[in-house]
């Protein structure tokens, strides 16, 4: 077990599973769904929030209805992979809203990004003006998604 991981019993797992489906569920309905009374459910929920298992609540937006239906996956290679270079790259990535996800990868490239824009023209601008100018970038390769088959959060953790 990792140091920052906490032990979850079946009720805790049920809470996070239900909340992953419906973050707006009332405590009363949550308690019914997991088979506990309201007070212990509230206490467990508070403990999960304080422990950082539940980091927050937010609206799930439909990117296509927002006009953001162009998704590109970008492999990024850096010219320098020492810790300071990785840190400066990560800090700069965090400031680019079009980058939905960015992961340090073990393989033939250093990072894999998921970039969402309105269309190819907007993507090309983000690539040229933002991604390519990130600290220590030596080259990139882009793969355009044609269709999303599955996009979800954590889902069932039981």
C-alpha positions, -999 to +999 in steps of 0.1 A: +000+000+000+013+035-009+017+060+020-009+083+006-035+056+000-062+049+026-080+017+033-116+017+019-142-007+031-172-018+011-193+012+023-165+037+014-162+021-021-200+022-025-200+059-016-174+068-042-190+046-068-224+063-063-209+098-063-189+091-095-223+084-111-242+113-094-223+139-075-255+158-067-272+130-049-286+139-014-271+124+017-305+107+024-305+091-010-268+082-008-274+065+026-303+045+011-282+034-019-253+022+002-274+006+030-264+028+060-283+055+079-277+092+072-253+100+101-227+073+094-229+081+057-223+118+063-194+110+086-178+086+060-183+112+033-166+139+053-137+115+061-133+107+024-133+144+016-108+152+043-085+124+032-085+137-003-102+106-018-130+129-029-112+160-042-143+179-052-175+181-072-180+196-106-204+197-136-196+173-164-197+194-196-204+181-231-174+193-251-192+187-284-221+210-274-195+235-264-180+234-299-149+215-287-151+183-308-116+181-321-094+158-300-057+153-307-033+131-288+002+145-289+035+127-282+061+151-269+098+145-267+120+168-246+156+177-253+163+176-216+147+152-191+165+162-159+142+170-130+144+208-134+134+205-171+105+182-163+093+206-136+094+237-159+076+218-187+049+206-163+044+242-149+040+256-184+016+228-195-007+236-165-013+271-180-026+258-213-064+253-211-066+233-243-045+205-228-070+183-210-045+157-199-007+154-199+011+122-187+048+115-183+053+082-202+079+055-201+087+047-237+099+063-269+086+097-260+084+117-228+048+130-225+014+121-240-012+149-241-049+150-248-056+183-265-092+195-272-100+224-296-129+235-319-113+223-351-080+215-369-072+252-375-075+259-338-054+228-330-027+239-354-026+273-337-023+257-302+004+234-315+024+262-331+020+289-305+017+270-272+028+233-273+058+238-296+070+267-275+069+248-242+102+246-223+126+219-236+103+205-264+124+189-291+096+175-313+060+164-313+038+138-331+000+143-334-027+117-337-062+130-344-091+111-328-119+102-352-144+091-326-146+087-288-156+052-279-154+056-242-146+087-221-154+084-184-142+091-149-131+066-124-164+047-124-170+017-103-142+011-077-158-019-060 
